[in-house]
């Protein structure tokens, strides 16, 4: 085997070429801080992964993700692959939602797959161009891209309904994202800004996967999460990050952040600095 390992904050990213192999992996015990998701992308060759009675065949371009909680066997010919290990606590997804796609093939034709594939290959090929502070920032990008891939794999997006109200929804979501730092951004103010009733605003979001209030909260949390992982903002107090993204009360922010990501904001900030935040080869 030949390979390379880099570290983006708390997330190892690897690339390797293997000769034909047969490997049996035993389940890992769950850590106190949660499990690690192991994502692999097959760049060349074919592989077969057997877990219990399920046999998963992978071809070049396919992703595979598991959490190491079940024994499985891997059989391959000559292959080349890249992958990453993402702590569950650093994956910006509702808790347990990623488990629906664990142990399943994720086809490379999915919209997010080529973007993530390009990111993984470039980050392992061009480590010399990065500065030490880039590690945690790239780790935040990686976890967001993995979350998008797993979300799309778990819940394929349906075709949007052809209704007269559909064109208004993208304008509203763009309006929201431009004003996430405004603590007065509420469903009532959003409806008033677009000349519609509050009940009509809620009906618009019935076609979406979450309510308008949940959308605002999720996007604010994502922005705050990015800032907490940014080493350039390490001296900014957590309550100041919360206020920057529209959370008037630090306690409300801490509660919402823990519910979304499974860690308190301060613990997340420490966890995202894994290995001092350096990119190491």
SULBELQUI-V805614 format. One line per field, one symbol per residue. ss: DSSP state (@ for helix, = for strand, . for the rest). phi: phi as a letter, one per 20 degrees, with the letter a starting at -180 (. if undefined). psi: psi as a letter, one per 40 degrees, with the letter a starting at -180 (. if undefined). Layout:
BEGIN
ss: ???
phi: ???
psi: ???
END
This chain:
BEGIN
ss: .=======..========..=====.....=..=.=========.======..======...====.....=====..=========@@@......@@@@@...==....@@@@@@@@@@@@@@@.@@@....@@@@@@@@@@@@@@@@@@@@@...........@@@@@@@@@@@@@........@@@@@@@....@@@@@@@@@@....@@@@@@@@@@@@@@@@@@.@@@....@@@@@@@.....@@@@@@@@@@@@...@@@@@@@..@@@@....
phi: .cabcccdmedfcccbdcfgbccddefeffffeoededdcceebncbcddcmeeddddcgoedbcbdmecfbdccbefccbcabddggfeefcggmffffdfndfdgfeggfgffffffffffeecffeeegffgffffffffffffffffffecgfffffecfegffffffffgfffcfeefefcgffffffdmcffffgffgefeeebffffffffffffffffffeeffdfeffgfffffgdnefdfffffffffffdmcfgfffgfffehlmmeecd
psi: hiiihihgbehhhiiihiihihhhhiiiihideaihhhhihhdiaiihhhhbehhhhhiheiihhieeeiiiihhiahihiiiihhhddehgiiheddedeheihhieeidddddddddddddedfdeeiidedddddddddddddddddddddghhihiigideddddddddddddefdeheehidddddddefiidddddddedeieiidddddddddddddddddehdefdehidddddddfehdhdddddddddddeeiidddddddeehfeeihh.
END
